Amino acid sequence: MSSSKAPPSGASSAKSSAPTPLQTGKSCGRKPAPVVEFPEALFTDWIEPSSFHEALELHMHRHGDSCWHLWKAIIRPGDTLDHKTVESWVSGRRTPRSVVSLQMLSRIEHRYQLPDGYLRAFLPHQTRAPSGHKLEGVSTSEQRRLAWHLPDDFNDRSAKERSEILTWVREHILSGATDYRRFQAAASKQRYAVRFPTLTGRRPARNAMSEDTDPDVMAAAVDAPPGLASELAELVRFKTATLTEIGFRRNGVWGEETSAQRIEHFGLMFGALAVSPKGVVAGFGVPLADLSFGLLVFPTVWDWYVQWRERRRGFYTRWEADMLLLIGSLTRPETGWMRQKPQLAHRLRAVPNLISAEDIEEAQRDWAAACDAMHIHALARAREIDRVTQVHRDPFEPILPILEAESPVGEYRKITQEILRTLPNERRYPRQAAEAVRSFLMLRLGLHLGLRQKNLRQLMVCPPGRSPRTERQLEALKRGELRWSDRVEGWEVLIPAVAFKNSDSSLFSGKPFRLVLPDLGDLYRHLVAYIRRHREALLANAEDPGTLFVKTVMTTSRDAAYDQTTFYEAWRLTIQRYGIWNPYTGRGVIKGLLPHGPHNIRDILATHILKQTGSYEQASYAIQDTPEVVAKHYGRFFPQDKAALAANILNQVWLAA
């Protein structure tokens, strides 16, 4: 077999304009040839075709098969494949996509003695999930998620094997087999928290959960009563307003992300207080209407809550200490919001075994003293808890195979190469091709830029030929922009310092972040194609949010902008489909990898530079942070890596000799 030699004379694979017996399935009045298992090839050299239907037609022609004759040769008793299906494959009208069709494709390869997967490699959508898996007792939504990761012969395997495969896929691909993920899965089923839709503008999705967030964010169960919602709205205004209201003082402000996080955390606390003590969550049972921020001025409330969280998780975490520091700041003399709101005491109601009527009367009589007591208690408790906190999860666990590689960035790059290798045919599957290119660019830009999730998903785009936004405009938006630079003849990213979480860091000194992307590995070609064609296919006439990365707009939703949860899920889905090596299908490129989100890209970049240079300072440049932060949170610099760096220097002595 050769892809460079032309077929011998009289055995050309070129098509004629008139229909042939091969295309019609007719035998032109001749007696049908007998069916043999392995028909003799009429020629052995050919020019490799470029599409599935051309490849199938070529090899049918090589072996003298018509559509009907081929169908007769591969069909078995009980099979439901119709001979017209083979005709539709040869004509290019359809391609195999069901489990049964792919099984027939394997029989054709066997009949023509072609390598396993030869014909399947010509399919225009390599990673499309086949239909027709038999999954009894599995919900339709889970069947869609599982279909990507099941082998084609799943239905033909024993019940024991099918069960093993389903268990492996669920643990290693769909959920991620870490202890923290298991805790998340269990905790997210216990819905108890109070939600504030008037502040957040949305209700949290049930199944969208980030590795970086507390699992209880999924626990929203009831809307906050009007009084509590009004109090939290006042607090958010106080901490986010550009100018402090006359008569009030404050210390520090909250950004958009911090506000959303605080709303979430207060919702969890009030939900724990309100939920019944008789259920699995075992809350305190405070009537929903009696919930108020005034309750938070009592140390007994906080002692119950932090101990409740410790019982729920099994140990104290930094989360409890941070919440105590938060209430400490809200009750701080002069600048604490609660300290300046004595009217919070007016809505207080006694709670048996938690707050007595005498406690309430004392707080109403001297609100400043109550705040003083809570402030002192919060700081003392935070110090006590901080001494015994445990890390609730290992952030490096999902990506350990990457970090342990000699070149972490090179190992992760394999995922982007796999995306391109299996890229769907754009003409036949425009939306699927656009989604694949979007996944490719997410990972590639993440590897080049080292940005936090927020900065990457909010990155604006300026198409070629348009005037880019000025630095002042980007500062007002607190977002960066990808634009074409005629000066350097390349794509550059410009992000103002104020857009970064650590904007006051010495790394920036008030200067913007600017980086010219290298045109390596076809990056520019795919970037231009995405901006000019693929984004439009994803938007589908929806309103353009102006960001580089946009969601696939469906009929049920016209919102194309990513938020924190949907961007995390898009990244995680990319890892599930292209990154995790599946021993049952042979797809995926990295053994032992687990699902993870975009934040882990910073761990990979920092660790890669540490392995190459041993410098925490250089690693900090890659992720726009400080060496101290890299050493504490990002770099996984193993002892053997340090020893190897030192050995490379010492070995030069022996090489010189």
N, C-alpha and C positions, 0 to 999 in steps of 0.2 A: 504494500500500500504506500502511496506517495502523494503528497499534496503539491508537488512541483511538476510532475510529468503529466503530459496531456494523454487522454485515452488513445489506444491504438485505433488505426483506421477502421471504420465500420462499427466502432463501439463507443462513439462520442456520446457524452452526456448532455449535449446541447438539445434544447427543446425545438420541435417543429411547430409551425403555426396551427396545423390541423390536429384535432383531438386524436390521441393514440389509444390503443387498447389498454395501455398502462393507466391512462387517466380515466377512461370510462369504465374499466373493469370488464369489458367485453372481450371475447376471444375471436371475434370476426369469423364466426362459423366453424372454426377449427375445433377439433376434439380437445377438451381441457387436458392439459398435461397432468400426469400423476403427481401427487403431493409427496415430496421427499423431505426428510428432516433437514439436510444440508445440501441445497442445490449448488451445482458447480458454477463458479464465477465465470462470466464471459470475458472479462478483462480484469487486470490487476492494478493498472495505473490510472489515476484520474486526478483532476484538479479539484481540490477540496472546496465544497460549496460553502455558501455564507449563511444559509437559512435552513431551518428545520425541514420544510417541505421539499426544498431542493435536495437535501441530503437523503431524505427518505426515497424520493423519486429516483435519484442516482443509483442507490443500492438495489432498489427493486429492478431497475433496468439492467444492472450488472448481472442479476441472477434470473432474468427473464420472467419476473413475477408481474402479474396484473394485480389490481386492488382486490379483486375477488379471489384470486389464487392465493395471495398473501394472507387474506383473512381466513381462508379455508385451512391454511397451513398452521396458523397460530391459535385457532379457536379450539376450545376444549368443551366436553359435555358440561352443560350447566352455565357456560359463559353467556353473558348478555350483550356483548359487543356486536354491533351491527356492521355489515360490510360497508355501508354508506359512511360510517365514521372514518374508515381508512381512506375512502375517497376524499372526504373533507380534509384530512391531513395532507394528502398529496396535493390537493388544489391550493392549500394555504389558507382556506377559510377558517379552519380551527386548528388548535394544537392540543395535545394530551394534557389534561390537568387533574383528572380524577385518579384515585388509587388504582382502579381497574385499568384505565388507559395506560398508566405508567407501567403496570405489570405487562400489558401487551407489548409495550415498547421494548421491555427487556427480552421478551420472547423473539421479537424481530431481530434484535441485536444477536441473540443466540443463534437464530436461524442463519444469519448472514456471517456468523463467526466474527463479529465486530467486538472490540473491547467493551467491557461493561461500562455503561454510561455514555457511550459514543454518541448515540442519537440524542440522548437527553441533553447533552452539552450544547446542542443547537437550539434548544427551546428558548424563545425570546424573553422569558421571565424565569430565571434560574431558581430564585428563592420563593416563588409563589407556592403557597401552602396547598397541597393536593386535597381534594374533597373525597368524601366517601369512607373515612375511617369509622369503624364500628366502636362506639364508645357508649356503652350502656350505663345509665345512671349518672352521666356527666351533663351538666347544664350546657345550653347552647353557647353561651358566652365563653365558658371555659373550653369547649370544643374548638372554638375559633383560635384561642390562644395556644392550645395544645397542637393543633394541626401542623404548625410550622416545624415542630420538633419531633414528629413521629416518623419512623422509617416507612418506606413505601409498602413493605411486606408486613406491616403491623397486624393487619387482619388475618394473615396466614399463620401467625405465631401462636404458641400455646397460651392458655389463660395465665399461667404463671409468668411467662415472659412479658406478656402485655402489662400485667400488674407491675412488674419490675420497671419496665420502661416508663410507665405513667408516674410511678413514685420518684424515679430519678429526675424526670423532666420537671415535676412540680417542685422538688426540693432544690435542684441545682440551677434551673433556668427561670422558672416562673416566680419563685419566692426568694431564692438565695439561701443556702443552707448554713446560715450563721445563727448563733444563739440569740442575738439581738433581733434578727428577722423573725425567729419563732416567737419571741416575746411580743414583737409588734403585731404579728398575725393574731395572737390570742387577745392582746389588749384592745385591738381595734374593733373586736366584736362586742365589747362592753360599752354600749353607748349611754353616756351619762352627762356630758358637758353642756353648759349653757352657751348658746351662740348669739352673736350680735349682728344679724344680717343688715341692719340699718347702717352699721359702721363699715362692715367688710364688703357689702354689696353683693354677697354671694353666700351660698351654703357650701360647706366643704364636700368634695366628692368622696364617696365611700371607699373606693378602691385605690385612690391616688395617694401614695404614701412614700415619702422620701426617707432614705437611710439617714439623712442629716437631721430629721425632725423627731420629736417625741411621738410615740405611737398614739398617745391619747388625743392627738389632733383629730383623729377620726371619730372621736367619741361624741361629737355634738348631737344632742338629742332634742332639746327644747329651746325655744326662743326666750331671750331674757325678758323679764317683766319691764314695763315702761320706765319705772323709777330707776332700776339698776342700769338700764340702757342709757338713760339720760345722764346719770352720774359718770359713766365711763366715757360718754361723748364729751362731757366737760373736761375730763382729765386729758383726753386725746387732744382737744383744742388747746388746752393749757400747754402741753408739751410739744406741740407741732407748730403753733402760730409763729409767724415771723417776729411780731412784737408782742411782748407780754401785756396782758390787759392791765389797765390802770388800777392801781391798788394791790396788785399781786407781784410777787418776786419769784424767780425760778433760777435753777442752776442746771444748765444743759437742756438740749432739745432732742426730740426723737425724729428720726427720718421715717420714710414710708415703711421700710422693712421692719424697723424696730417697733413701730406702732402696731403693725399687723401681728407681730410676735407677742407683744404685751396683751393685745385683745384676746388672742388665743389662750394665753396662760391664765389670765383672769377668768376666762370662760371655764377652764378646767377646774380652777379652784372653787368657783361658785357652784359648778356642777357637782363636785365632790361633796360640798356642804349640803346640797339639796337632795341628792339621790337617797333612796331608802336604805336604811342600815340592814334590812333583811335580805337584800339581793346579793348577787355575786360581787358587785362593786363595793358593797358595805360602806355607804356614805354615812352622813350624820342625820339626814332627814329634816333639815331646816325647810319650812314652807317656802315655796318659790317666791311668793309675794313679799316675804320678809327679808329677802336677800338685799343687801346694800353695802356700799363701801364703808359705812360706819362700823360694820362687824370687824373690819380688818384692823381696827385700832386696839383690839384686845389680844394680848399675848396667848391666851388660852386657845383662841381660834387657830393661830399659827402653829402652836405646838401640836394640836390635833392634826392639822393638815400635813405637816412635814413627816409626822410619824405614820400617818395613813399612807403616804407615798412610799415610805421606807418598807412598810408591810407589803405593799402592792408589788414592789420591785425586788425586795430582798436586801437592799442596802441603800445608803444615802449616795446621792450624786451631786455634782456641781449645780444641778438645776435647783435643788432646794436652797442651797446657799445663795444663789443668785436672786431667787424670789425674796428671800429675807432681806438682802441688800436693797432690793427694789422698794419694799415697804419701809425700809429704813430711810431711803431718800424721800419718800412721800410724806414722812412724818418729821423730817429734818427741821430744826428751828429756822425760821425766817423764809426759807425757800421751798419747803415741802408743800405739795398741793393739798394734802389732807389737813395739814396744820392750818392752812389758810381757809379751810372750809368747815367751820364749826357746825354749820347747819346739817352736816352729815349725821350728826347725833340725833336729829329730830325723827328720823325714820327707824330708829333702832327698836327692836322688839326682843323681849327676853327669850332665850333658847334654853330649855331645861338641860342641865348637866354641861352647859357650855358658857352661857352668859346669864347672869341673874339680873333681876330688876334693880338691885342695889348697884351693880356694876354700871348699868346704864345711867342711873341717876348721877353717879359720881362723874362719869364721862361728860354728861350734859352740863354738870355744874362747873367743871374745869377741864375743858377740851384740850388746852395746851398741856396740862399735866398728863392727860391720857396719852397724848402724842409723845411726850417726853419718855414715858415709861415704855411705850412700844418701840421707840427709836433705840433706846438703850438695849432692850431685850433682843431686837432684831440683829443688831451688830454682834452681840454676845453669842447668840445662837448660830449665826453665820460662821463665826470663828470656830465654834465647837464642831459644827457639821463639816466644815472644811477640812478638819483634821482626819476625819474618817471616811471621806468620800471615796468612791471607787469609780473607775471609768466604766460606763455602762455598755460600751461597745468598743471594739478595735476598729478604727476607721480604715486601717490598712488591710483588714482581713479579705475583703472581696477582691483586692488587686495584688495579693501577695505573689502570685506567679509572675506578674509584671515587674514588681519591685525586686524580686530575686534574680531576674535576668541580668546578664552582663550589660545590656543596653535597654533600659526600661522604655525609652521613647521608641527605639527600633522595634521592640516587641509589640508595643501598642499600635505602631504603624501598620502591623500586619492586618489589623481590623479594617483600616481604611483601604488596604489593597484588596481584601476580600470583598468589600462593598463594590469596588470597581470591577472585580472579576465577575461578579454575578449581576452586574447592572442590567436591568430590563431593557428591552428594545423600546426606545422612546417613541417611535412611530406607532407601535402597536399598543404600548402601555404608557402613555404620557404622564399620567399622575403617579404611577408606581415608580417610573424613572425619576421623576422630580423628587419624590420622597427619598429615594436612594441617594441622589446627589446631595440633597439637604443633609442627610445623615453623614455622608462623607465630609462635607464642609464643616459641620459641627465639630467633628473630631479633629480634622486637620487644623482649623483655626484655633481650637482649644489647645492643641499641641504647640502651635506657633506663638500664641498670645499669653497663655497661662492666666487667663482672666477668671474672676469669680463668675458664678452662674449668672448673677444679675447683670453684670456688665456685658457678658457675651450675648444673652438673649435680648437685651435692650439695644444692641449695636444697630445703629441706623445704616442705611445704604444710600449712596448717591450714584445713580447710573452714569456711565460715560456720556459726556455731552452736556450734562447739567452742572450748574454751579454748586459746589459743595457748601455746606453750612459753615458759617464763621465760628471761630472758637467761642465767641460770646453767646451765639445762639445755642451751641452745644452745652455751654455752662448753664444756661437757663433751663435746658431740658435735663441736665445732669446725665447725659448720655454721650457715647462716642459715635463715630461714623467711619464706615469703610468707603473710601473714595479713590478714584484714579488720579494719580499725580503725574502731570506732564513734566514736572521738573525732574523727577527721578525715573519716569517712565515705568511706573509700577503701581500696584495697589497698596495703599497705605491705610493704617488705622490710626485715627486721632481721637483720644479720649481726654477730656479735661480732668484735672485733678479732683475737682469737687464731685465727680461721678463715682469715685472709689470710696469704699467703706473706710479705708485708712487714709483719707485725703490729707489729714494733718501730719502724716508721717514725713520724716526727714527725707525719705526716698523721693518725694515729689518736689518739695520746696516751692509749692505753688505752680510748678510747671506741668504742662500736659504730657500725657503718655503718647508717644508717636513711634510707630514701627512700620517699616516697609516689608510687606510679605514677600518671601522669596518665591520665584517661579520654578519650583521643584516638584517633580512627580505629577506633572500636568495640572497643578493647582490653578493656574490662571485660566486654562482652557475650561475647566469645570466651573470655575467661579463666574466667568463670563456667560457660559451657557445657563447657569442657574439664574443669574440676574436678568438675562434677556428673555428666557423662555420658561424655565422651571417654576420660578416664583409665580408667574401668571397662571400656570396650570394648577398650582396649589391654591391660589386666591379664588379662582373661579368666579370672578366678577364681584367678590366681596370687597368691602372697604379696605384699602391698603393701609396698614398701620405704620408703614415706612421703615420697619425693621428689616434687617437682612433675613432673618429666619422667621418664617410664617407657618402657621398650622395648615393642615389640609382642611379646607373649608367644606363642610358637609351641609346637606340640606337642613339638618336639624339645628345647626348653629352657623351664624354668619360672622362670628368673631374670629379673626385670623391672628390675633396677637397672642403670643405665649405668655403664661404667667409662671410663677415659680414651680407649681406642681406639674403643669403640662409639659414644660421644658425638661424637667427631671424625667418624666415618663418617656418622652421622646428619646432621650439619651439612653435610658435604661433599655428601651425596646431595641435600639440599635445594637447594644451589647448582647442582648439575648439572641438576636437573629444572626449576627455576624461574628461575634467575639468568642462566645463560649463553645469550646469543642464538644460536640455531641458524639459519643462513641457508637450510638445506634444509627445515626444518619451519616456520620463522617463529615458533617458540616461544622463550621466554626473553626477558629485557628489557634486558640490558646487553651490548653488543658488546665483545669483547676480554677479558671476565672469564674467569678460570680457576678450577678447583676450589680450595677453601681450607677452613680449619677455623675454629673459634670464636675463636681467639686474634687473628685479623685484625680482629675487630670493635673491638678497642682501638686499633689503628692508625687505623681510620676515624674513631672518635670524637675522638681526639687531633688528627688532621689537620683535621677539620671545625672545631674550636674555634680552632686556630691560624689557619686561613684567615679566620675571622670576627673574631678579636680580636688575634691576634699574641702572645697571652700563653701562655707555657709553664706558668705557674702555674695558670691557669684550665683548661688542657688536663689538667693533672695531677689536678684535682678530679674530672674525668669518669671517670678510670680508677683512682682510689684509689692514686695513686703520687706521686712527687716530680717537680718540674720537671726535675731533672737526668736522671732516668730517661726522661722523655718526650723530652727533647732527644737522648738517646743511642740510644734503641731504638724509639720509637713514632711520633713526629711526622714526617711527610713534608712539610716546609714548603719548597716550591719557591721559588727566587728571584723568579719572576714573581708569586707570591702575596704575597711581602713588598713588592714594588714596587707591586702593586695596592692594598694596604692604605695605604701611604704616599700614593699618588696620590689615594685617596678623601678623605683629610684635606686635602691641598693643593687639591683641586678645589673644596672648599667656599668658598675665597676667591673663585674666579671665579663661582660660583653666587650668592654674596652680592652681587657687583657687578652 
